[in-house]
Amino acid sequence: MEGVPIGRKVDLKAFDSYEKLSYAIDALFRGLLAAQRDQTEDDHSKTVTNGEYTLVYEDNEGDRMLVGDVPWK
C-alpha cells in the first residue's frame, strides 16, 4: 500500500455507517489537506485534496483492512 499513514483514534460508536464515518474523517482532515495544497501546487497535492484517498484501519490482530470490507455492525 502506498501513501503516508495518518493515525487518529475515532470513536466508532458515534457513527452508524461507513458513509458517516467517511464524512467525519473528511471533515477532520480537510484543514490539513488544504494547508498542503497551499504549500505545493503539484498534481499529487491536487489529487489528494480532491478526495482520492483510501480509508484503512488496523484490526485487533494488527492487519490493515480496507474500510467497508467488513459489514458495519
PDB file of N, CA, C and O in Angstrom:
ATOM      1  N   MET A   1       0.846  -1.174   0.000  1.00  0.00           N
ATOM      2  CA  MET A   1       0.000   0.000   0.000  1.00  0.00           C
ATOM      3  C   MET A   1       0.889   1.234   0.000  1.00  0.00           C
ATOM      4  O   MET A   1       1.819   1.325   0.801  1.00  0.00           O
ATOM      5  N   GLU A   2       0.620   2.167  -0.872  1.00  0.00           N
ATOM      6  CA  GLU A   2       1.404   3.386  -0.966  1.00  0.00           C
ATOM      7  C   GLU A   2       0.762   4.491  -0.151  1.00  0.00           C
ATOM      8  O   GLU A   2      -0.404   4.396   0.234  1.00  0.00           O
ATOM      9  N   GLY A   3       1.524   5.533   0.108  1.00  0.00           N
ATOM     10  CA  GLY A   3       0.984   6.687   0.806  1.00  0.00           C
ATOM     11  C   GLY A   3       1.568   6.824   2.193  1.00  0.00           C
ATOM     12  O   GLY A   3       2.445   6.064   2.605  1.00  0.00           O
ATOM     13  N   VAL A   4       1.061   7.803   2.895  1.00  0.00           N
ATOM     14  CA  VAL A   4       1.520   8.100   4.238  1.00  0.00           C
ATOM     15  C   VAL A   4       0.397   7.804   5.210  1.00  0.00           C
ATOM     16  O   VAL A   4      -0.661   8.429   5.130  1.00  0.00           O
ATOM     17  N   PRO A   5       0.597   6.867   6.126  1.00  0.00           N
ATOM     18  CA  PRO A   5      -0.464   6.597   7.101  1.00  0.00           C
ATOM     19  C   PRO A   5      -0.564   7.735   8.110  1.00  0.00           C
ATOM     20  O   PRO A   5       0.446   8.235   8.604  1.00  0.00           O
ATOM     21  N   ILE A   6      -1.774   8.126   8.403  1.00  0.00           N
ATOM     22  CA  ILE A   6      -2.031   9.149   9.414  1.00  0.00           C
ATOM     23  C   ILE A   6      -2.896   8.491  10.470  1.00  0.00           C
ATOM     24  O   ILE A   6      -4.006   8.046  10.178  1.00  0.00           O
ATOM     25  N   GLY A   7      -2.404   8.428  11.674  1.00  0.00           N
ATOM     26  CA  GLY A   7      -3.140   7.742  12.728  1.00  0.00           C
ATOM     27  C   GLY A   7      -3.924   8.688  13.616  1.00  0.00           C
ATOM     28  O   GLY A   7      -3.382   9.669  14.125  1.00  0.00           O
ATOM     29  N   ARG A   8      -5.184   8.396  13.798  1.00  0.00           N
ATOM     30  CA  ARG A   8      -6.054   9.109  14.732  1.00  0.00           C
ATOM     31  C   ARG A   8      -7.015   8.096  15.317  1.00  0.00           C
ATOM     32  O   ARG A   8      -7.480   7.189  14.626  1.00  0.00           O
ATOM     33  N   LYS A   9      -7.307   8.259  16.598  1.00  0.00           N
ATOM     34  CA  LYS A   9      -8.327   7.405  17.205  1.00  0.00           C
ATOM     35  C   LYS A   9      -9.683   8.030  16.953  1.00  0.00           C
ATOM     36  O   LYS A   9      -9.849   9.244  17.072  1.00  0.00           O
ATOM     37  N   VAL A  10     -10.647   7.200  16.606  1.00  0.00           N
ATOM     38  CA  VAL A  10     -12.001   7.657  16.313  1.00  0.00           C
ATOM     39  C   VAL A  10     -12.976   6.773  17.082  1.00  0.00           C
ATOM     40  O   VAL A  10     -12.837   5.550  17.089  1.00  0.00           O
ATOM     41  N   ASP A  11     -13.967   7.393  17.731  1.00  0.00           N
ATOM     42  CA  ASP A  11     -14.994   6.643  18.450  1.00  0.00           C
ATOM     43  C   ASP A  11     -16.006   6.117  17.439  1.00  0.00           C
ATOM     44  O   ASP A  11     -16.869   6.863  16.977  1.00  0.00           O
ATOM     45  N   LEU A  12     -15.906   4.850  17.099  1.00  0.00           N
ATOM     46  CA  LEU A  12     -16.787   4.267  16.088  1.00  0.00           C
ATOM     47  C   LEU A  12     -18.235   4.185  16.548  1.00  0.00           C
ATOM     48  O   LEU A  12     -19.140   4.102  15.717  1.00  0.00           O
ATOM     49  N   LYS A  13     -18.470   4.206  17.845  1.00  0.00           N
ATOM     50  CA  LYS A  13     -19.841   4.150  18.359  1.00  0.00           C
ATOM     51  C   LYS A  13     -20.615   5.428  18.053  1.00  0.00           C
ATOM     52  O   LYS A  13     -21.840   5.455  18.171  1.00  0.00           O
ATOM     53  N   ALA A  14     -19.908   6.483  17.662  1.00  0.00           N
ATOM     54  CA  ALA A  14     -20.560   7.749  17.321  1.00  0.00           C
ATOM     55  C   ALA A  14     -21.169   7.718  15.919  1.00  0.00           C
ATOM     56  O   ALA A  14     -21.880   8.647  15.534  1.00  0.00           O
ATOM     57  N   PHE A  15     -20.900   6.668  15.159  1.00  0.00           N
ATOM     58  CA  PHE A  15     -21.375   6.570  13.781  1.00  0.00           C
ATOM     59  C   PHE A  15     -22.148   5.273  13.594  1.00  0.00           C
ATOM     60  O   PHE A  15     -21.925   4.296  14.309  1.00  0.00           O
ATOM     61  N   ASP A  16     -23.056   5.273  12.627  1.00  0.00           N
ATOM     62  CA  ASP A  16     -23.826   4.054  12.374  1.00  0.00           C
ATOM     63  C   ASP A  16     -23.648   3.518  10.960  1.00  0.00           C
ATOM     64  O   ASP A  16     -24.380   2.624  10.536  1.00  0.00           O
ATOM     65  N   SER A  17     -22.664   4.071  10.219  1.00  0.00           N
ATOM     66  CA  SER A  17     -22.387   3.565   8.873  1.00  0.00           C
ATOM     67  C   SER A  17     -20.996   4.016   8.435  1.00  0.00           C
ATOM     68  O   SER A  17     -20.435   4.968   8.978  1.00  0.00           O
ATOM     69  N   TYR A  18     -20.453   3.312   7.441  1.00  0.00           N
ATOM     70  CA  TYR A  18     -19.164   3.710   6.886  1.00  0.00           C
ATOM     71  C   TYR A  18     -19.259   5.078   6.217  1.00  0.00           C
ATOM     72  O   TYR A  18     -18.303   5.853   6.254  1.00  0.00           O
ATOM     73  N   GLU A  19     -20.389   5.378   5.613  1.00  0.00           N
ATOM     74  CA  GLU A  19     -20.562   6.662   4.938  1.00  0.00           C
ATOM     75  C   GLU A  19     -20.435   7.821   5.928  1.00  0.00           C
ATOM     76  O   GLU A  19     -19.753   8.804   5.641  1.00  0.00           O
ATOM     77  N   LYS A  20     -21.079   7.716   7.079  1.00  0.00           N
ATOM     78  CA  LYS A  20     -20.994   8.780   8.086  1.00  0.00           C
ATOM     79  C   LYS A  20     -19.584   8.881   8.662  1.00  0.00           C
ATOM     80  O   LYS A  20     -19.099   9.979   8.937  1.00  0.00           O
ATOM     81  N   LEU A  21     -18.934   7.743   8.841  1.00  0.00           N
ATOM     82  CA  LEU A  21     -17.547   7.749   9.301  1.00  0.00           C
ATOM     83  C   LEU A  21     -16.657   8.452   8.281  1.00  0.00           C
ATOM     84  O   LEU A  21     -15.796   9.250   8.655  1.00  0.00           O
ATOM     85  N   SER A  22     -16.857   8.164   7.004  1.00  0.00           N
ATOM     86  CA  SER A  22     -16.068   8.780   5.946  1.00  0.00           C
ATOM     87  C   SER A  22     -16.234  10.298   5.927  1.00  0.00           C
ATOM     88  O   SER A  22     -15.253  11.027   5.780  1.00  0.00           O
ATOM     89  N   TYR A  23     -17.469  10.777   6.073  1.00  0.00           N
ATOM     90  CA  TYR A  23     -17.712  12.223   6.120  1.00  0.00           C
ATOM     91  C   TYR A  23     -17.009  12.860   7.310  1.00  0.00           C
ATOM     92  O   TYR A  23     -16.437  13.944   7.188  1.00  0.00           O
ATOM     93  N   ALA A  24     -17.048  12.192   8.460  1.00  0.00           N
ATOM     94  CA  ALA A  24     -16.411  12.732   9.665  1.00  0.00           C
ATOM     95  C   ALA A  24     -14.894  12.802   9.502  1.00  0.00           C
ATOM     96  O   ALA A  24     -14.271  13.779   9.916  1.00  0.00           O
ATOM     97  N   ILE A  25     -14.304  11.782   8.908  1.00  0.00           N
ATOM     98  CA  ILE A  25     -12.859  11.781   8.700  1.00  0.00           C
ATOM     99  C   ILE A  25     -12.468  12.838   7.680  1.00  0.00           C
ATOM    100  O   ILE A  25     -11.437  13.494   7.829  1.00  0.00           O
ATOM    101  N   ASP A  26     -13.275  13.009   6.653  1.00  0.00           N
ATOM    102  CA  ASP A  26     -13.028  14.059   5.667  1.00  0.00           C
ATOM    103  C   ASP A  26     -13.017  15.427   6.342  1.00  0.00           C
ATOM    104  O   ASP A  26     -12.137  16.246   6.075  1.00  0.00           O
ATOM    105  N   ALA A  27     -13.985  15.675   7.208  1.00  0.00           N
ATOM    106  CA  ALA A  27     -14.047  16.953   7.922  1.00  0.00           C
ATOM    107  C   ALA A  27     -12.850  17.115   8.859  1.00  0.00           C
ATOM    108  O   ALA A  27     -12.333  18.221   9.019  1.00  0.00           O
ATOM    109  N   LEU A  28     -12.413  16.028   9.472  1.00  0.00           N
ATOM    110  CA  LEU A  28     -11.292  16.060  10.403  1.00  0.00           C
ATOM    111  C   LEU A  28     -10.001  16.496   9.719  1.00  0.00           C
ATOM    112  O   LEU A  28      -9.219  17.258  10.288  1.00  0.00           O
ATOM    113  N   PHE A  29      -9.778  16.014   8.504  1.00  0.00           N
ATOM    114  CA  PHE A  29      -8.526  16.291   7.811  1.00  0.00           C
ATOM    115  C   PHE A  29      -8.628  17.360   6.727  1.00  0.00           C
ATOM    116  O   PHE A  29      -7.634  17.635   6.054  1.00  0.00           O
ATOM    117  N   ARG A  30      -9.775  17.960   6.541  1.00  0.00           N
ATOM    118  CA  ARG A  30      -9.950  18.964   5.490  1.00  0.00           C
ATOM    119  C   ARG A  30      -8.940  20.107   5.629  1.00  0.00           C
ATOM    120  O   ARG A  30      -8.359  20.532   4.631  1.00  0.00           O
ATOM    121  N   GLY A  31      -8.724  20.605   6.836  1.00  0.00           N
ATOM    122  CA  GLY A  31      -7.771  21.693   7.057  1.00  0.00           C
ATOM    123  C   GLY A  31      -6.345  21.287   6.742  1.00  0.00           C
ATOM    124  O   GLY A  31      -5.598  22.062   6.146  1.00  0.00           O
ATOM    125  N   LEU A  32      -5.957  20.085   7.133  1.00  0.00           N
ATOM    126  CA  LEU A  32      -4.615  19.585   6.859  1.00  0.00           C
ATOM    127  C   LEU A  32      -4.369  19.495   5.359  1.00  0.00           C
ATOM    128  O   LEU A  32      -3.318  19.911   4.872  1.00  0.00           O
ATOM    129  N   LEU A  33      -5.327  18.958   4.635  1.00  0.00           N
ATOM    130  CA  LEU A  33      -5.172  18.818   3.190  1.00  0.00           C
ATOM    131  C   LEU A  33      -5.147  20.175   2.497  1.00  0.00           C
ATOM    132  O   LEU A  33      -4.426  20.350   1.515  1.00  0.00           O
ATOM    133  N   ALA A  34      -5.917  21.130   2.989  1.00  0.00           N
ATOM    134  CA  ALA A  34      -5.913  22.477   2.412  1.00  0.00           C
ATOM    135  C   ALA A  34      -4.559  23.142   2.630  1.00  0.00           C
ATOM    136  O   ALA A  34      -4.062  23.834   1.741  1.00  0.00           O
ATOM    137  N   ALA A  35      -3.958  22.941   3.793  1.00  0.00           N
ATOM    138  CA  ALA A  35      -2.642  23.513   4.073  1.00  0.00           C
ATOM    139  C   ALA A  35      -1.588  22.924   3.148  1.00  0.00           C
ATOM    140  O   ALA A  35      -0.705  23.643   2.680  1.00  0.00           O
ATOM    141  N   GLN A  36      -1.667  21.632   2.881  1.00  0.00           N
ATOM    142  CA  GLN A  36      -0.724  21.005   1.960  1.00  0.00           C
ATOM    143  C   GLN A  36      -0.883  21.568   0.558  1.00  0.00           C
ATOM    144  O   GLN A  36       0.105  21.774  -0.147  1.00  0.00           O
ATOM    145  N   ARG A  37      -2.108  21.814   0.152  1.00  0.00           N
ATOM    146  CA  ARG A  37      -2.357  22.351  -1.184  1.00  0.00           C
ATOM    147  C   ARG A  37      -1.770  23.753  -1.309  1.00  0.00           C
ATOM    148  O   ARG A  37      -1.230  24.101  -2.358  1.00  0.00           O
ATOM    149  N   ASP A  38      -1.867  24.560  -0.258  1.00  0.00           N
ATOM    150  CA  ASP A  38      -1.341  25.915  -0.303  1.00  0.00           C
ATOM    151  C   ASP A  38       0.178  25.939  -0.431  1.00  0.00           C
ATOM    152  O   ASP A  38       0.732  26.847  -1.050  1.00  0.00           O
ATOM    153  N   GLN A  39       0.856  24.949   0.149  1.00  0.00           N
ATOM    154  CA  GLN A  39       2.312  24.927   0.128  1.00  0.00           C
ATOM    155  C   GLN A  39       2.870  24.399  -1.183  1.00  0.00           C
ATOM    156  O   GLN A  39       3.965  24.790  -1.586  1.00  0.00           O
ATOM    157  N   THR A  40       2.151  23.534  -1.846  1.00  0.00           N
ATOM    158  CA  THR A  40       2.636  22.960  -3.096  1.00  0.00           C
ATOM    159  C   THR A  40       1.470  22.795  -4.054  1.00  0.00           C
ATOM    160  O   THR A  40       0.384  22.375  -3.654  1.00  0.00           O
ATOM    161  N   GLU A  41       1.690  23.117  -5.287  1.00  0.00           N
ATOM    162  CA  GLU A  41       0.619  23.043  -6.285  1.00  0.00           C
ATOM    163  C   GLU A  41       0.875  21.947  -7.312  1.00  0.00           C
ATOM    164  O   GLU A  41       0.400  22.040  -8.444  1.00  0.00           O
ATOM    165  N   ASP A  42       1.622  20.905  -6.931  1.00  0.00           N
ATOM    166  CA  ASP A  42       1.858  19.831  -7.896  1.00  0.00           C
ATOM    167  C   ASP A  42       0.607  18.973  -8.063  1.00  0.00           C
ATOM    168  O   ASP A  42      -0.349  19.109  -7.299  1.00  0.00           O
ATOM    169  N   ASP A  43       0.612  18.100  -9.050  1.00  0.00           N
ATOM    170  CA  ASP A  43      -0.561  17.279  -9.358  1.00  0.00           C
ATOM    171  C   ASP A  43      -0.937  16.346  -8.220  1.00  0.00           C
ATOM    172  O   ASP A  43      -2.123  16.108  -7.989  1.00  0.00           O
ATOM    173  N   HIS A  44       0.046  15.811  -7.502  1.00  0.00           N
ATOM    174  CA  HIS A  44      -0.256  14.887  -6.401  1.00  0.00           C
ATOM    175  C   HIS A  44      -1.083  15.592  -5.332  1.00  0.00           C
ATOM    176  O   HIS A  44      -2.050  15.028  -4.821  1.00  0.00           O
ATOM    177  N   SER A  45      -0.709  16.809  -4.998  1.00  0.00           N
ATOM    178  CA  SER A  45      -1.451  17.554  -3.979  1.00  0.00           C
ATOM    179  C   SER A  45      -2.886  17.788  -4.418  1.00  0.00           C
ATOM    180  O   SER A  45      -3.807  17.664  -3.611  1.00  0.00           O
ATOM    181  N   LYS A  46      -3.084  18.121  -5.672  1.00  0.00           N
ATOM    182  CA  LYS A  46      -4.438  18.350  -6.164  1.00  0.00           C
ATOM    183  C   LYS A  46      -5.267  17.071  -6.104  1.00  0.00           C
ATOM    184  O   LYS A  46      -6.459  17.118  -5.801  1.00  0.00           O
ATOM    185  N   THR A  47      -4.651  15.945  -6.387  1.00  0.00           N
ATOM    186  CA  THR A  47      -5.360  14.671  -6.320  1.00  0.00           C
ATOM    187  C   THR A  47      -5.796  14.367  -4.896  1.00  0.00           C
ATOM    188  O   THR A  47      -6.933  13.949  -4.675  1.00  0.00           O
ATOM    189  N   VAL A  48      -4.919  14.568  -3.937  1.00  0.00           N
ATOM    190  CA  VAL A  48      -5.237  14.275  -2.541  1.00  0.00           C
ATOM    191  C   VAL A  48      -6.381  15.151  -2.063  1.00  0.00           C
ATOM    192  O   VAL A  48      -7.279  14.662  -1.379  1.00  0.00           O
ATOM    193  N   THR A  49      -6.373  16.431  -2.405  1.00  0.00           N
ATOM    194  CA  THR A  49      -7.417  17.329  -1.921  1.00  0.00           C
ATOM    195  C   THR A  49      -8.740  17.115  -2.636  1.00  0.00           C
ATOM    196  O   THR A  49      -9.763  17.639  -2.196  1.00  0.00           O
ATOM    197  N   ASN A  50      -8.746  16.371  -3.714  1.00  0.00           N
ATOM    198  CA  ASN A  50      -9.997  16.064  -4.404  1.00  0.00           C
ATOM    199  C   ASN A  50     -10.680  14.822  -3.831  1.00  0.00           C
ATOM    200  O   ASN A  50     -11.648  14.336  -4.415  1.00  0.00           O
ATOM    201  N   GLY A  51     -10.202  14.304  -2.711  1.00  0.00           N
ATOM    202  CA  GLY A  51     -10.849  13.184  -2.053  1.00  0.00           C
ATOM    203  C   GLY A  51     -10.371  11.820  -2.492  1.00  0.00           C
ATOM    204  O   GLY A  51     -11.015  10.818  -2.181  1.00  0.00           O
ATOM    205  N   GLU A  52      -9.288  11.752  -3.188  1.00  0.00           N
ATOM    206  CA  GLU A  52      -8.786  10.458  -3.629  1.00  0.00           C
ATOM    207  C   GLU A  52      -7.831   9.904  -2.586  1.00  0.00           C
ATOM    208  O   GLU A  52      -6.612  10.032  -2.697  1.00  0.00           O
ATOM    209  N   TYR A  53      -8.412   9.292  -1.582  1.00  0.00           N
ATOM    210  CA  TYR A  53      -7.633   8.649  -0.539  1.00  0.00           C
ATOM    211  C   TYR A  53      -8.359   7.373  -0.144  1.00  0.00           C
ATOM    212  O   TYR A  53      -9.529   7.186  -0.478  1.00  0.00           O
ATOM    213  N   THR A  54      -7.668   6.509   0.559  1.00  0.00           N
ATOM    214  CA  THR A  54      -8.232   5.226   0.953  1.00  0.00           C
ATOM    215  C   THR A  54      -8.257   5.130   2.467  1.00  0.00           C
ATOM    216  O   THR A  54      -7.236   5.325   3.127  1.00  0.00           O
ATOM    217  N   LEU A  55      -9.421   4.831   3.011  1.00  0.00           N
ATOM    218  CA  LEU A  55      -9.543   4.646   4.450  1.00  0.00           C
ATOM    219  C   LEU A  55      -9.225   3.201   4.797  1.00  0.00           C
ATOM    220  O   LEU A  55      -9.838   2.274   4.267  1.00  0.00           O
ATOM    221  N   VAL A  56      -8.272   3.020   5.682  1.00  0.00           N
ATOM    222  CA  VAL A  56      -7.920   1.695   6.177  1.00  0.00           C
ATOM    223  C   VAL A  56      -7.892   1.746   7.693  1.00  0.00           C
ATOM    224  O   VAL A  56      -7.771   2.814   8.294  1.00  0.00           O
ATOM    225  N   TYR A  57      -8.005   0.588   8.293  1.00  0.00           N
ATOM    226  CA  TYR A  57      -7.883   0.518   9.748  1.00  0.00           C
ATOM    227  C   TYR A  57      -7.075  -0.714  10.110  1.00  0.00           C
ATOM    228  O   TYR A  57      -6.899  -1.627   9.304  1.00  0.00           O
ATOM    229  N   GLU A  58      -6.591  -0.715  11.337  1.00  0.00           N
ATOM    230  CA  GLU A  58      -5.838  -1.850  11.825  1.00  0.00           C
ATOM    231  C   GLU A  58      -6.726  -2.645  12.759  1.00  0.00           C
ATOM    232  O   GLU A  58      -7.234  -2.108  13.743  1.00  0.00           O
ATOM    233  N   ASP A  59      -6.917  -3.922  12.458  1.00  0.00           N
ATOM    234  CA  ASP A  59      -7.784  -4.749  13.299  1.00  0.00           C
ATOM    235  C   ASP A  59      -7.041  -5.191  14.563  1.00  0.00           C
ATOM    236  O   ASP A  59      -5.875  -4.847  14.763  1.00  0.00           O
ATOM    237  N   ASN A  60      -7.725  -5.948  15.401  1.00  0.00           N
ATOM    238  CA  ASN A  60      -7.137  -6.343  16.679  1.00  0.00           C
ATOM    239  C   ASN A  60      -5.964  -7.315  16.531  1.00  0.00           C
ATOM    240  O   ASN A  60      -5.254  -7.570  17.504  1.00  0.00           O
ATOM    241  N   GLU A  61      -5.751  -7.856  15.343  1.00  0.00           N
ATOM    242  CA  GLU A  61      -4.607  -8.731  15.084  1.00  0.00           C
ATOM    243  C   GLU A  61      -3.451  -7.985  14.425  1.00  0.00           C
ATOM    244  O   GLU A  61      -2.412  -8.579  14.138  1.00  0.00           O
ATOM    245  N   GLY A  62      -3.628  -6.679  14.182  1.00  0.00           N
ATOM    246  CA  GLY A  62      -2.577  -5.881  13.572  1.00  0.00           C
ATOM    247  C   GLY A  62      -2.593  -5.862  12.061  1.00  0.00           C
ATOM    248  O   GLY A  62      -1.683  -5.310  11.442  1.00  0.00           O
ATOM    249  N   ASP A  63      -3.617  -6.458  11.446  1.00  0.00           N
ATOM    250  CA  ASP A  63      -3.729  -6.459   9.986  1.00  0.00           C
ATOM    251  C   ASP A  63      -4.422  -5.190   9.518  1.00  0.00           C
ATOM    252  O   ASP A  63      -5.362  -4.718  10.158  1.00  0.00           O
ATOM    253  N   ARG A  64      -3.959  -4.637   8.402  1.00  0.00           N
ATOM    254  CA  ARG A  64      -4.628  -3.468   7.823  1.00  0.00           C
ATOM    255  C   ARG A  64      -5.769  -3.934   6.940  1.00  0.00           C
ATOM    256  O   ARG A  64      -5.607  -4.818   6.098  1.00  0.00           O
ATOM    257  N   MET A  65      -6.920  -3.326   7.145  1.00  0.00           N
ATOM    258  CA  MET A  65      -8.137  -3.696   6.426  1.00  0.00           C
ATOM    259  C   MET A  65      -8.700  -2.455   5.737  1.00  0.00           C
ATOM    260  O   MET A  65      -8.607  -1.351   6.273  1.00  0.00           O
ATOM    261  N   LEU A  66      -9.281  -2.632   4.560  1.00  0.00           N
ATOM    262  CA  LEU A  66      -9.961  -1.535   3.886  1.00  0.00           C
ATOM    263  C   LEU A  66     -11.300  -1.288   4.559  1.00  0.00           C
ATOM    264  O   LEU A  66     -12.040  -2.228   4.848  1.00  0.00           O
ATOM    265  N   VAL A  67     -11.607  -0.030   4.807  1.00  0.00           N
ATOM    266  CA  VAL A  67     -12.905   0.311   5.380  1.00  0.00           C
ATOM    267  C   VAL A  67     -13.977  -0.107   4.390  1.00  0.00           C
ATOM    268  O   VAL A  67     -13.902   0.229   3.208  1.00  0.00           O
ATOM    269  N   GLY A  68     -14.969  -0.834   4.866  1.00  0.00           N
ATOM    270  CA  GLY A  68     -16.046  -1.311   4.020  1.00  0.00           C
ATOM    271  C   GLY A  68     -15.946  -2.783   3.671  1.00  0.00           C
ATOM    272  O   GLY A  68     -16.921  -3.375   3.207  1.00  0.00           O
ATOM    273  N   ASP A  69     -14.772  -3.391   3.888  1.00  0.00           N
ATOM    274  CA  ASP A  69     -14.620  -4.820   3.592  1.00  0.00           C
ATOM    275  C   ASP A  69     -15.442  -5.694   4.532  1.00  0.00           C
ATOM    276  O   ASP A  69     -15.880  -6.781   4.155  1.00  0.00           O
ATOM    277  N   VAL A  70     -15.646  -5.220   5.740  1.00  0.00           N
ATOM    278  CA  VAL A  70     -16.416  -5.949   6.746  1.00  0.00           C
ATOM    279  C   VAL A  70     -17.711  -5.180   6.974  1.00  0.00           C
ATOM    280  O   VAL A  70     -17.669  -3.956   7.105  1.00  0.00           O
ATOM    281  N   PRO A  71     -18.859  -5.850   7.027  1.00  0.00           N
ATOM    282  CA  PRO A  71     -20.128  -5.140   7.242  1.00  0.00           C
ATOM    283  C   PRO A  71     -20.113  -4.314   8.528  1.00  0.00           C
ATOM    284  O   PRO A  71     -19.517  -4.715   9.527  1.00  0.00           O
ATOM    285  N   TRP A  72     -20.775  -3.157   8.491  1.00  0.00           N
ATOM    286  CA  TRP A  72     -20.853  -2.275   9.649  1.00  0.00           C
ATOM    287  C   TRP A  72     -21.824  -2.869  10.653  1.00  0.00           C
ATOM    288  O   TRP A  72     -23.028  -2.901  10.399  1.00  0.00           O
ATOM    289  N   LYS A  73     -21.331  -3.334  11.777  1.00  0.00           N
ATOM    290  CA  LYS A  73     -22.176  -3.841  12.861  1.00  0.00           C
ATOM    291  C   LYS A  73     -21.421  -3.872  14.136  1.00  0.00           C
ATOM    292  O   LYS A  73     -21.965  -4.270  15.166  1.00  0.00           O
TER     293      LYS A  73
END
